[in-house]
Amino acid sequence: MIRMITAFGASGWQWVNPPREWVADDGLSLFCDPATDMWRVTHYGYTYDSAHLFGRVCPGDLRLSTTFSGEFAEQYDQAGVVLRIDERSWIKAGVEYVDGGLHLSTVVTRDFSDWSVLPLGRMAERVTFDLERTGDAVTVRYGLDGGPAETMLRLAYFPPGQPALAGVMAAAPVGKGFSVRFRELSISG
């Protein structure tokens, strides 16, 4: 049975792979468990579907926005937004710690994952990400330090007309875990 949670002024939120430690108050705080990830096959040859996902199932077009911060410290520590039809069709976008620095990261998965990264260049106190799903496309935008998510990072195909879990995610594939705070999370559409 799925437990529905009230958070961010709305009901109907749910976890997929809930972390051991989390609190929903005026935001969502969690400690990301170690050995968690979302990835399918490409390059590495493995499939993981153990990342912490918190969201609501939405039927079609939408705009998803979150502002968050995290204590990213170890290789592949990651947090951000997610849109997930199932374990074979999803998009995640956010901040990821890669090779000693923070990066803007997007993974689009349609049976196989692809990954694009862009060095962040500096530590941002807060990062905002928007996913806008319209028809068969998702536009990924971001903003830094409380600014609006106006800079486009990616445009990707996403199967239209299929309900998807829309929300936030966090994973710590190789590290000991880390703290994440989602200050805002909204879905409209």
N, CA and C atoms as an extended XYZ file, in Angstrom:
567
Properties=species:S:1:pos:R:3:atomname:S:1:resname:S:1:resid:I:1 pbc="F F F"
N         0.836       -1.186        0.000 N   MET     1
C         0.000        0.000        0.000 CA  MET     1
C         0.878        1.246        0.000 C   MET     1
N         0.555        2.198       -0.840 N   ILE     2
C         1.320        3.436       -0.940 CA  ILE     2
C         0.829        4.418        0.111 C   ILE     2
N         1.736        4.958        0.898 N   ARG     3
C         1.415        5.952        1.919 CA  ARG     3
C         1.471        7.340        1.286 C   ARG     3
N         0.342        8.051        1.326 N   MET     4
C         0.282        9.406        0.788 CA  MET     4
C         0.693       10.395        1.885 C   MET     4
N         1.467       11.405        1.504 N   ILE     5
C         2.061       12.340        2.439 CA  ILE     5
C         1.621       13.751        2.081 C   ILE     5
N         1.375       14.570        3.098 N   THR     6
C         1.093       15.987        2.887 CA  THR     6
C         2.396       16.759        3.077 C   THR     6
N         2.752       17.552        2.069 N   ALA     7
C         3.983       18.361        2.118 CA  ALA     7
C         3.842       19.504        1.117 C   ALA     7
N         4.591       20.556        1.302 N   PHE     8
C         4.596       21.698        0.389 CA  PHE     8
C         3.175       22.207        0.120 C   PHE     8
N         2.306       22.156        1.132 N   GLY     9
C         0.946       22.674        1.013 CA  GLY     9
C         0.008       21.843        0.164 C   GLY     9
N         0.370       20.593       -0.122 N   ALA    10
C        -0.485       19.741       -0.956 CA  ALA    10
C        -0.431       18.310       -0.434 C   ALA    10
N        -1.472       17.545       -0.741 N   SER    11
C        -1.486       16.138       -0.356 CA  SER    11
C        -1.204       15.282       -1.585 C   SER    11
N        -1.058       13.997       -1.357 N   GLY    12
C        -0.861       13.065       -2.456 CA  GLY    12
C         0.580       12.778       -2.822 C   GLY    12
N         1.537       13.274       -2.015 N   TRP    13
C         2.951       12.973       -2.257 CA  TRP    13
C         3.228       11.543       -1.820 C   TRP    13
N         4.211       10.907       -2.454 N   GLN    14
C         4.582        9.544       -2.093 CA  GLN    14
C         6.078        9.329       -2.323 C   GLN    14
N         6.601        8.339       -1.653 N   TRP    15
C         7.998        7.937       -1.820 CA  TRP    15
C         8.099        6.718       -2.730 C   TRP    15
N         9.137        6.690       -3.529 N   VAL    16
C         9.651        5.485       -4.164 CA  VAL    16
C        11.053        5.354       -3.588 C   VAL    16
N        11.350        4.267       -2.927 N   ASN    17
C        12.639        4.063       -2.248 CA  ASN    17
C        12.886        5.129       -1.175 C   ASN    17
N        12.039        5.194       -0.149 N   PRO    18
C        12.216        6.226        0.877 CA  PRO    18
C        13.547        6.076        1.611 C   PRO    18
N        14.158        7.207        1.975 N   PRO    19
C        15.390        7.139        2.783 CA  PRO    19
C        15.032        6.767        4.221 C   PRO    19
N        16.025        6.316        4.950 N   ARG    20
C        15.793        5.974        6.363 CA  ARG    20
C        15.462        7.205        7.190 C   ARG    20
N        16.078        8.366        6.829 N   GLU    21
C        15.869        9.598        7.599 CA  GLU    21
C        15.311       10.683        6.690 C   GLU    21
N        14.109       11.188        7.034 N   TRP    22
C        13.525       12.301        6.303 CA  TRP    22
C        12.483       13.002        7.158 C   TRP    22
N        12.265       14.283        6.852 N   VAL    23
C        11.264       15.093        7.537 CA  VAL    23
C        10.607       15.993        6.501 C   VAL    23
N         9.274       15.982        6.478 N   ALA    24
C         8.511       16.928        5.653 CA  ALA    24
C         7.895       17.936        6.610 C   ALA    24
N         8.355       19.191        6.514 N   ASP    25
C         7.820       20.262        7.353 CA  ASP    25
C         7.461       21.409        6.433 C   ASP    25
N         8.172       22.528        6.506 N   ASP    26
C         7.953       23.601        5.542 CA  ASP    26
C         8.774       23.362        4.275 C   ASP    26
N         9.416       22.236        4.202 N   GLY    27
C        10.187       21.772        3.049 CA  GLY    27
C        10.342       20.266        3.180 C   GLY    27
N        11.391       19.738        2.587 N   LEU    28
C        11.686       18.309        2.707 CA  LEU    28
C        13.182       18.169        2.952 C   LEU    28
N        13.525       17.588        4.088 N   SER    29
C        14.928       17.319        4.425 CA  SER    29
C        15.113       15.818        4.463 C   SER    29
N        16.261       15.367        3.960 N   LEU    30
C        16.543       13.944        4.008 CA  LEU    30
C        18.037       13.720        4.089 C   LEU    30
N        18.379       12.556        4.621 N   PHE    31
C        19.751       12.099        4.532 CA  PHE    31
C        19.744       10.993        3.499 C   PHE    31
N        20.435       11.208        2.409 N   CYS    32
C        20.467       10.259        1.299 CA  CYS    32
C        21.262        9.027        1.705 C   CYS    32
N        20.621        7.873        1.632 N   ASP    33
C        21.287        6.623        1.994 CA  ASP    33
C        22.407        6.299        1.006 C   ASP    33
N        23.475        5.649        1.459 N   PRO    34
C        24.536        5.209        0.549 CA  PRO    34
C        24.050        4.083       -0.371 C   PRO    34
N        24.784        3.870       -1.447 N   ALA    35
C        24.512        2.796       -2.420 CA  ALA    35
C        23.151        2.946       -3.086 C   ALA    35
N        22.782        4.207       -3.393 N   THR    36
C        21.537        4.504       -4.102 CA  THR    36
C        21.886        5.152       -5.443 C   THR    36
N        21.087        4.858       -6.470 N   ASP    37
C        21.355        5.432       -7.792 CA  ASP    37
C        20.173        5.188       -8.718 C   ASP    37
N        20.149        5.896       -9.841 N   MET    38
C        19.223        5.697      -10.958 CA  MET    38
C        20.067        5.674      -12.219 C   MET    38
N        20.108        4.530      -12.874 N   TRP    39
C        20.906        4.380      -14.095 CA  TRP    39
C        20.484        3.107      -14.796 C   TRP    39
N        20.549        3.107      -16.146 N   ARG    40
C        20.216        1.905      -16.918 CA  ARG    40
C        21.281        1.624      -17.968 C   ARG    40
N        22.067        0.628      -17.778 N   VAL    41
C        22.907       -0.087      -18.726 CA  VAL    41
C        24.071        0.709      -19.336 C   VAL    41
N        23.804        1.766      -20.068 N   THR    42
C        24.788        2.423      -20.919 CA  THR    42
C        26.150        2.613      -20.256 C   THR    42
N        27.196        2.258      -20.951 N   HIS    43
C        28.601        2.423      -20.594 CA  HIS    43
C        29.045        1.564      -19.408 C   HIS    43
N        28.294        1.629      -18.307 N   TYR    44
C        28.706        0.928      -17.099 CA  TYR    44
C        28.211       -0.516      -17.057 C   TYR    44
N        27.162       -0.831      -17.814 N   GLY    45
C        26.650       -2.183      -17.881 CA  GLY    45
C        25.755       -2.603      -16.728 C   GLY    45
N        25.438       -1.686      -15.812 N   TYR    46
C        24.564       -2.045      -14.697 CA  TYR    46
C        23.272       -1.236      -14.732 C   TYR    46
N        22.311       -1.696      -13.952 N   THR    47
C        21.038       -1.006      -13.811 CA  THR    47
C        20.749       -0.844      -12.329 C   THR    47
N        20.481        0.408      -11.919 N   TYR    48
C        20.085        0.709      -10.546 CA  TYR    48
C        18.793        1.505      -10.576 C   TYR    48
N        17.895        1.184       -9.667 N   ASP    49
C        16.637        1.915       -9.531 CA  ASP    49
C        16.343        2.075       -8.040 C   ASP    49
N        17.358        2.543       -7.313 N   SER    50
C        17.263        2.628       -5.853 CA  SER    50
C        17.334        4.053       -5.320 C   SER    50
N        17.381        5.069       -6.190 N   ALA    51
C        17.419        6.467       -5.741 CA  ALA    51
C        16.147        6.795       -4.962 C   ALA    51
N        16.255        7.759       -4.075 N   HIS    52
C        15.102        8.234       -3.317 CA  HIS    52
C        14.297        9.188       -4.203 C   HIS    52
N        13.027        8.874       -4.456 N   LEU    53
C        12.148        9.703       -5.274 CA  LEU    53
C        10.950       10.106       -4.432 C   LEU    53
N        10.625       11.392       -4.434 N   PHE    54
C         9.484       11.926       -3.694 CA  PHE    54
C         8.668       12.751       -4.672 C   PHE    54
N         7.416       12.352       -4.908 N   GLY    55
C         6.634       13.099       -5.880 CA  GLY    55
C         5.171       12.727       -5.871 C   GLY    55
N         4.472       13.242       -6.881 N   ARG    56
C         3.058       12.945       -7.111 CA  ARG    56
C         2.909       12.465       -8.547 C   ARG    56
N         1.978       11.539       -8.775 N   VAL    57
C         1.711       11.063      -10.126 CA  VAL    57
C         0.829       12.093      -10.823 C   VAL    57
N         1.280       12.526      -12.013 N   CYS    58
C         0.577       13.540      -12.802 CA  CYS    58
C         0.289       12.972      -14.186 C   CYS    58
N        -0.881       13.269      -14.761 N   PRO    59
C        -1.297       12.605      -15.992 CA  PRO    59
C        -0.695       13.131      -17.292 C   PRO    59
N        -0.285       14.383      -17.360 N   GLY    60
C         0.146       14.906      -18.664 CA  GLY    60
C         1.064       16.099      -18.524 C   GLY    60
N         0.787       17.145      -19.314 N   ASP    61
C         1.628       18.339      -19.314 CA  ASP    61
C         1.706       18.938      -17.915 C   ASP    61
N         2.896       19.443      -17.572 N   LEU    62
C         3.094       20.015      -16.242 CA  LEU    62
C         4.349       20.867      -16.229 C   LEU    62
N         4.466       21.622      -15.151 N   ARG    63
C         5.711       22.332      -14.837 CA  ARG    63
C         6.066       21.983      -13.398 C   ARG    63
N         7.250       21.446      -13.213 N   LEU    64
C         7.770       21.008      -11.929 CA  LEU    64
C         8.937       21.913      -11.574 C   LEU    64
N         8.930       22.451      -10.350 N   SER    65
C        10.006       23.356       -9.936 CA  SER    65
C        10.413       23.056       -8.500 C   SER    65
N        11.726       23.077       -8.251 N   THR    66
C        12.232       22.914       -6.892 CA  THR    66
C        13.468       23.782       -6.685 C   THR    66
N        13.656       24.211       -5.450 N   THR    67
C        14.873       24.906       -5.033 CA  THR    67
C        15.464       24.096       -3.890 C   THR    67
N        16.755       23.829       -3.975 N   PHE    68
C        17.365       22.925       -3.001 CA  PHE    68
C        18.826       23.257       -2.766 C   PHE    68
N        19.374       22.635       -1.721 N   SER    69
C        20.802       22.689       -1.429 CA  SER    69
C        21.186       21.327       -0.854 C   SER    69
N        22.458       21.017       -0.939 N   GLY    70
C        22.915       19.733       -0.443 CA  GLY    70
C        24.362       19.796       -0.011 C   GLY    70
N        24.764       18.834        0.775 N   GLU    71
C        26.143       18.721        1.231 CA  GLU    71
C        26.878       17.706        0.356 C   GLU    71
N        26.958       17.993       -0.933 N   PHE    72
C        27.601       17.117       -1.911 CA  PHE    72
C        29.095       17.034       -1.588 C   PHE    72
N        29.615       15.817       -1.453 N   ALA    73
C        31.011       15.696       -1.058 CA  ALA    73
C        31.744       14.546       -1.732 C   ALA    73
N        31.008       13.540       -2.200 N   GLU    74
C        31.670       12.362       -2.741 CA  GLU    74
C        31.203       12.091       -4.166 C   GLU    74
N        32.030       11.392       -4.911 N   GLN    75
C        31.764       11.108       -6.320 CA  GLN    75
C        30.315       10.667       -6.541 C   GLN    75
N        29.651       11.342       -7.457 N   TYR    76
C        28.283       11.058       -7.915 CA  TYR    76
C        27.185       11.374       -6.916 C   TYR    76
N        27.481       12.023       -5.758 N   ASP    77
C        26.399       12.536       -4.917 CA  ASP    77
C        25.535       13.423       -5.795 C   ASP    77
N        24.201       13.264       -5.739 N   GLN    78
C        23.317       13.971       -6.665 CA  GLN    78
C        21.956       14.234       -6.049 C   GLN    78
N        21.335       15.348       -6.478 N   ALA    79
C        19.975       15.681       -6.059 CA  ALA    79
C        19.378       16.597       -7.118 C   ALA    79
N        18.053       16.567       -7.229 N   GLY    80
C        17.371       17.434       -8.181 CA  GLY    80
C        15.949       16.993       -8.428 C   GLY    80
N        15.470       17.237       -9.652 N   VAL    81
C        14.100       16.912      -10.045 CA  VAL    81
C        14.068       15.595      -10.810 C   VAL    81
N        12.870       14.985      -10.832 N   VAL    82
C        12.701       13.725      -11.553 CA  VAL    82
C        11.305       13.672      -12.159 C   VAL    82
N        11.228       13.061      -13.316 N   LEU    83
C         9.964       12.754      -13.989 CA  LEU    83
C        10.086       11.301      -14.420 C   LEU    83
N         9.228       10.416      -13.866 N   ARG    84
C         9.437        8.973      -14.040 CA  ARG    84
C         8.131        8.252      -14.394 C   ARG    84
N         8.086        7.684      -15.585 N   ILE    85
C         6.957        6.847      -15.976 CA  ILE    85
C         7.107        5.476      -15.329 C   ILE    85
N         8.298        4.900      -15.439 N   ASP    86
C         8.609        3.604      -14.835 CA  ASP    86
C        10.134        3.473      -14.802 C   ASP    86
N        10.635        2.279      -14.450 N   GLU    87
C        12.088        2.104      -14.311 CA  GLU    87
C        12.830        2.173      -15.643 C   GLU    87
N        12.111        2.208      -16.765 N   ARG    88
C        12.750        2.243      -18.086 CA  ARG    88
C        12.607        3.589      -18.803 C   ARG    88
N        11.761        4.482      -18.266 N   SER    89
C        11.483        5.779      -18.910 CA  SER    89
C        11.442        6.876      -17.857 C   SER    89
N        12.496        7.699      -17.819 N   TRP    90
C        12.559        8.768      -16.829 CA  TRP    90
C        13.608        9.812      -17.205 C   TRP    90
N        13.491       10.952      -16.551 N   ILE    91
C        14.470       12.045      -16.668 CA  ILE    91
C        14.777       12.523      -15.260 C   ILE    91
N        16.064       12.694      -14.966 N   LYS    92
C        16.470       13.353      -13.729 CA  LYS    92
C        17.425       14.482      -14.098 C   LYS    92
N        17.346       15.580      -13.358 N   ALA    93
C        18.211       16.732      -13.617 CA  ALA    93
C        18.483       17.431      -12.293 C   ALA    93
N        19.735       17.824      -12.093 N   GLY    94
C        20.068       18.504      -10.852 CA  GLY    94
C        21.545       18.779      -10.746 C   GLY    94
N        22.034       18.717       -9.516 N   VAL    95
C        23.443       18.947       -9.226 CA  VAL    95
C        24.070       17.600       -8.886 C   VAL    95
N        25.278       17.369       -9.409 N   GLU    96
C        25.992       16.128       -9.148 CA  GLU    96
C        27.467       16.446       -8.912 C   GLU    96
N        28.037       15.803       -7.914 N   TYR    97
C        29.449       15.964       -7.606 CA  TYR    97
C        30.234       14.952       -8.443 C   TYR    97
N        31.040       15.461       -9.392 N   VAL    98
C        31.763       14.600      -10.330 CA  VAL    98
C        33.216       15.056      -10.407 C   VAL    98
N        34.147       14.132      -10.208 N   ASP    99
C        35.580       14.392      -10.350 CA  ASP    99
C        36.040       15.637       -9.597 C   ASP    99
N        35.563       15.778       -8.360 N   GLY   100
C        36.026       16.848       -7.490 CA  GLY   100
C        35.313       18.171       -7.613 C   GLY   100
N        34.234       18.255       -8.395 N   GLY   101
C        33.515       19.514       -8.538 CA  GLY   101
C        32.033       19.307       -8.784 C   GLY   101
N        31.282       20.387       -8.579 N   LEU   102
C        29.838       20.337       -8.800 CA  LEU   102
C        29.514       20.566      -10.267 C   LEU   102
N        28.544       19.807      -10.750 N   HIS   103
C        28.110       19.903      -12.142 CA  HIS   103
C        26.594       19.951      -12.219 C   HIS   103
N        26.082       20.626      -13.239 N   LEU   104
C        24.679       20.513      -13.606 CA  LEU   104
C        24.581       19.231      -14.414 C   LEU   104
N        23.656       18.367      -14.059 N   SER   105
C        23.620       17.028      -14.625 CA  SER   105
C        22.210       16.691      -15.087 C   SER   105
N        22.104       16.069      -16.249 N   THR   106
C        20.825       15.582      -16.756 CA  THR   106
C        21.017       14.175      -17.295 C   THR   106
N        20.126       13.271      -16.890 N   VAL   107
C        20.111       11.910      -17.433 CA  VAL   107
C        18.726       11.670      -18.013 C   VAL   107
N        18.697       11.279      -19.274 N   VAL   108
C        17.457       10.914      -19.953 CA  VAL   108
C        17.529        9.427      -20.233 C   VAL   108
N        16.483        8.706      -19.820 N   THR   109
C        16.483        7.248      -19.967 CA  THR   109
C        15.232        6.800      -20.712 C   THR   109
N        15.463        6.132      -21.820 N   ARG   110
C        14.432        5.440      -22.604 CA  ARG   110
C        15.034        4.071      -22.908 C   ARG   110
N        14.910        3.170      -21.974 N   ASP   111
C        15.539        1.850      -21.967 CA  ASP   111
C        17.034        1.914      -21.669 C   ASP   111
N        17.725        2.930      -22.155 N   PHE   112
C        19.152        3.127      -21.896 CA  PHE   112
C        19.356        4.562      -21.432 C   PHE   112
N        20.247        4.770      -20.469 N   SER   113
C        20.509        6.101      -19.944 CA  SER   113
C        21.548        6.834      -20.784 C   SER   113
N        21.320        8.137      -20.961 N   ASP   114
C        22.385        9.004      -21.469 CA  ASP   114
C        22.599       10.096      -20.433 C   ASP   114
N        23.792       10.666      -20.404 N   TRP   115
C        24.165       11.595      -19.339 CA  TRP   115
C        24.876       12.788      -19.943 C   TRP   115
N        24.433       13.976      -19.533 N   SER   116
C        25.149       15.186      -19.926 CA  SER   116
C        25.447       15.995      -18.671 C   SER   116
N        26.650       16.571      -18.621 N   VAL   117
C        27.065       17.373      -17.472 CA  VAL   117
C        27.670       18.681      -17.953 C   VAL   117
N        27.532       19.690      -17.121 N   LEU   118
C        28.091       21.009      -17.380 CA  LEU   118
C        28.678       21.499      -16.062 C   LEU   118
N        29.987       21.816      -16.013 N   PRO   119
C        30.569       22.265      -14.747 CA  PRO   119
C        29.830       23.487      -14.203 C   PRO   119
N        29.528       23.442      -12.924 N   LEU   120
C        28.844       24.561      -12.278 CA  LEU   120
C        29.798       25.735      -12.104 C   LEU   120
N        31.072       25.437      -11.903 N   GLY   121
C        32.075       26.505      -11.844 CA  GLY   121
C        32.254       27.115      -10.471 C   GLY   121
N        31.220       27.047       -9.641 N   ARG   122
C        31.326       27.615       -8.290 CA  ARG   122
C        30.262       26.969       -7.418 C   ARG   122
N        30.425       27.099       -6.131 N   MET   123
C        29.442       26.566       -5.199 CA  MET   123
C        28.256       27.523       -5.159 C   MET   123
N        27.088       27.044       -5.436 N   ALA   124
C        25.873       27.837       -5.333 CA  ALA   124
C        25.202       27.512       -4.011 C   ALA   124
N        24.722       28.540       -3.314 N   GLU   125
C        24.050       28.316       -2.037 CA  GLU   125
C        22.752       27.535       -2.237 C   GLU   125
N        22.023       27.869       -3.301 N   ARG   126
C        20.785       27.166       -3.648 CA  ARG   126
C        20.709       27.061       -5.168 C   ARG   126
N        20.077       26.014       -5.626 N   VAL   127
C        19.889       25.806       -7.060 CA  VAL   127
C        18.406       25.552       -7.298 C   VAL   127
N        17.883       26.134       -8.379 N   THR   128
C        16.490       25.915       -8.766 CA  THR   128
C        16.470       25.181      -10.093 C   THR   128
N        15.655       24.144      -10.177 N   PHE   129
C        15.473       23.403      -11.426 CA  PHE   129
C        13.996       23.355      -11.773 C   PHE   129
N        13.697       23.520      -13.056 N   ASP   130
C        12.352       23.359      -13.602 CA  ASP   130
C        12.385       22.298      -14.678 C   ASP   130
N        11.373       21.439      -14.670 N   LEU   131
C        11.107       20.545      -15.791 CA  LEU   131
C         9.740       20.943      -16.319 C   LEU   131
N         9.672       21.240      -17.597 N   GLU   132
C         8.393       21.566      -18.214 CA  GLU   132
C         8.068       20.496      -19.247 C   GLU   132
N         6.988       19.754      -18.989 N   ARG   133
C         6.553       18.683      -19.885 CA  ARG   133
C         5.408       19.212      -20.746 C   ARG   133
N         5.641       19.239      -22.058 N   THR   134
C         4.637       19.694      -23.005 CA  THR   134
C         4.605       18.717      -24.171 C   THR   134
N         3.474       18.020      -24.327 N   GLY   135
C         3.371       17.049      -25.414 CA  GLY   135
C         4.406       15.964      -25.268 C   GLY   135
N         5.294       15.855      -26.276 N   ASP   136
C         6.309       14.796      -26.271 CA  ASP   136
C         7.699       15.304      -25.879 C   ASP   136
N         7.759       16.451      -25.206 N   ALA   137
C         9.061       17.033      -24.870 CA  ALA   137
C         9.110       17.511      -23.425 C   ALA   137
N        10.311       17.458      -22.856 N   VAL   138
C        10.586       18.039      -21.544 CA  VAL   138
C        11.730       19.028      -21.709 C   VAL   138
N        11.517       20.247      -21.234 N   THR   139
C        12.551       21.280      -21.223 CA  THR   139
C        13.093       21.377      -19.799 C   THR   139
N        14.410       21.313      -19.665 N   VAL   140
C        15.085       21.406      -18.375 CA  VAL   140
C        15.723       22.792      -18.288 C   VAL   140
N        15.393       23.520      -17.214 N   ARG   141
C        15.966       24.849      -16.978 CA  ARG   141
C        16.500       24.914      -15.548 C   ARG   141
N        17.462       25.846      -15.323 N   TYR   142
C        18.014       25.997      -13.981 CA  TYR   142
C        18.271       27.462      -13.680 C   TYR   142
N        18.436       27.761      -12.388 N   GLY   143
C        18.823       29.079      -11.895 CA  GLY   143
C        19.666       28.890      -10.648 C   GLY   143
N        20.535       29.854      -10.353 N   LEU   144
C        21.456       29.732       -9.220 CA  LEU   144
C        21.178       30.781       -8.155 C   LEU   144
N        21.466       30.414       -6.903 N   ASP   145
C        21.385       31.306       -5.747 CA  ASP   145
C        20.059       32.042       -5.641 C   ASP   145
N        18.967       31.309       -5.777 N   GLY   146
C        17.642       31.890       -5.601 CA  GLY   146
C        17.071       32.539       -6.837 C   GLY   146
N        17.858       32.619       -7.916 N   GLY   147
C        17.344       33.180       -9.153 CA  GLY   147
C        16.387       32.214       -9.827 C   GLY   147
N        15.514       32.737      -10.683 N   PRO   148
C        14.561       31.858      -11.374 CA  PRO   148
C        15.268       30.910      -12.349 C   PRO   148
N        14.639       29.790      -12.605 N   ALA   149
C        15.185       28.791      -13.526 CA  ALA   149
C        14.867       29.220      -14.953 C   ALA   149
N        15.740       30.056      -15.505 N   GLU   150
C        15.511       30.614      -16.844 CA  GLU   150
C        16.502       30.101      -17.891 C   GLU   150
N        17.609       29.533      -17.450 N   THR   151
C        18.631       29.086      -18.383 CA  THR   151
C        18.342       27.648      -18.813 C   THR   151
N        18.178       27.454      -20.125 N   MET   152
C        17.872       26.122      -20.627 CA  MET   152
C        19.115       25.245      -20.600 C   MET   152
N        18.957       24.035      -20.077 N   LEU   153
C        20.038       23.070      -20.001 CA  LEU   153
C        19.842       21.939      -21.005 C   LEU   153
N        18.580       21.567      -21.263 N   ARG   154
C        18.334       20.428      -22.140 CA  ARG   154
C        16.889       20.416      -22.613 C   ARG   154
N        16.679       19.890      -23.811 N   LEU   155
C        15.361       19.590      -24.364 CA  LEU   155
C        15.407       18.127      -24.749 C   LEU   155
N        14.442       17.331      -24.257 N   ALA   156
C        14.501       15.883      -24.480 CA  ALA   156
C        13.121       15.337      -24.815 C   ALA   156
N        13.104       14.276      -25.604 N   TYR   157
C        11.868       13.548      -25.875 CA  TYR   157
C        11.414       12.853      -24.598 C   TYR   157
N        10.086       12.845      -24.368 N   PHE   158
C         9.494       12.108      -23.255 CA  PHE   158
C         8.142       11.608      -23.725 C   PHE   158
N         7.837       10.321      -23.553 N   PRO   159
C         6.604        9.759      -24.101 CA  PRO   159
C         5.358       10.540      -23.658 C   PRO   159
N         4.572       11.018      -24.584 N   PRO   160
C         3.378       11.804      -24.234 CA  PRO   160
C         2.234       10.918      -23.753 C   PRO   160
N         1.317       11.552      -23.018 N   GLY   161
C         0.082       10.882      -22.647 CA  GLY   161
C         0.207        9.773      -21.626 C   GLY   161
N         1.345        9.659      -20.957 N   GLN   162
C         1.523        8.622      -19.940 CA  GLN   162
C         1.716        9.284      -18.573 C   GLN   162
N         0.953        8.862      -17.566 N   PRO   163
C         1.156        9.420      -16.224 CA  PRO   163
C         2.584        9.195      -15.763 C   PRO   163
N         3.098       10.161      -15.004 N   ALA   164
C         4.479       10.070      -14.517 CA  ALA   164
C         4.561       10.612      -13.101 C   ALA   164
N         5.454       10.033      -12.310 N   LEU   165
C         5.769       10.570      -11.001 CA  LEU   165
C         6.616       11.816      -11.215 C   LEU   165
N         6.144       12.955      -10.708 N   ALA   166
C         6.861       14.227      -10.828 CA  ALA   166
C         7.284       14.660       -9.434 C   ALA   166
N         8.577       14.932       -9.253 N   GLY   167
C         9.036       15.332       -7.937 CA  GLY   167
C        10.530       15.529       -7.862 C   GLY   167
N        11.094       15.135       -6.725 N   VAL   168
C        12.525       15.336       -6.469 CA  VAL   168
C        13.197       13.998       -6.217 C   VAL   168
N        14.517       13.995       -6.352 N   MET   169
C        15.292       12.770       -6.168 CA  MET   169
C        16.630       13.084       -5.527 C   MET   169
N        17.215       12.052       -4.920 N   ALA   170
C        18.575       12.147       -4.392 CA  ALA   170
C        19.187       10.746       -4.407 C   ALA   170
N        20.507       10.696       -4.631 N   ALA   171
C        21.213        9.420       -4.656 CA  ALA   171
C        22.680        9.630       -4.272 C   ALA   171
N        23.257        8.592       -3.691 N   ALA   172
C        24.672        8.589       -3.300 CA  ALA   172
C        25.270        7.245       -3.716 C   ALA   172
N        25.600        7.089       -5.006 N   PRO   173
C        26.028        5.779       -5.515 CA  PRO   173
C        27.259        5.182       -4.847 C   PRO   173
N        28.288        5.981       -4.565 N   VAL   174
C        29.533        5.405       -4.055 CA  VAL   174
C        29.949        5.937       -2.695 C   VAL   174
N        29.318        6.997       -2.221 N   GLY   175
C        29.734        7.604       -0.966 CA  GLY   175
C        28.973        7.073        0.239 C   GLY   175
N        29.158        7.769        1.354 N   LYS   176
C        28.549        7.358        2.616 CA  LYS   176
C        27.177        7.982        2.823 C   LYS   176
N        26.682        8.754        1.841 N   GLY   177
C        25.415        9.455        1.965 CA  GLY   177
C        25.645       10.923        2.275 C   GLY   177
N        24.591       11.740        2.174 N   PHE   178
C        24.724       13.174        2.403 CA  PHE   178
C        23.351       13.781        2.664 C   PHE   178
N        23.348       14.986        3.234 N   SER   179
C        22.107       15.695        3.554 CA  SER   179
C        21.659       16.563        2.388 C   SER   179
N        20.333       16.604        2.171 N   VAL   180
C        19.725       17.433        1.133 CA  VAL   180
C        18.523       18.142        1.738 C   VAL   180
N        18.315       19.389        1.349 N   ARG   181
C        17.155       20.170        1.792 CA  ARG   181
C        16.460       20.756        0.561 C   ARG   181
N        15.227       20.308        0.306 N   PHE   182
C        14.394       20.887       -0.744 CA  PHE   182
C        13.520       21.931       -0.081 C   PHE   182
N        13.775       23.205       -0.392 N   ARG   183
C        13.056       24.310        0.242 CA  ARG   183
C        11.690       24.531       -0.385 C   ARG   183
N        11.616       24.333       -1.664 N   GLU   184
C        10.373       24.555       -2.399 CA  GLU   184
C        10.194       23.397       -3.387 C   GLU   184
N         8.935       23.049       -3.615 N   LEU   185
C         8.602       22.044       -4.620 CA  LEU   185
C         7.179       22.317       -5.065 C   LEU   185
N         7.001       22.588       -6.350 N   SER   186
C         5.656       22.863       -6.860 CA  SER   186
C         5.463       22.169       -8.201 C   SER   186
N         4.218       21.776       -8.437 N   ILE   187
C         3.827       21.180       -9.701 CA  ILE   187
C         2.560       21.890      -10.158 C   ILE   187
N         2.588       22.400      -11.364 N   SER   188
C         1.400       23.040      -11.932 CA  SER   188
C         1.149       22.484      -13.308 C   SER   188
N        -0.048       22.664      -13.762 N   GLY   189
C        -0.322       22.179      -15.107 CA  GLY   189
C        -1.682       21.701      -15.203 C   GLY   189
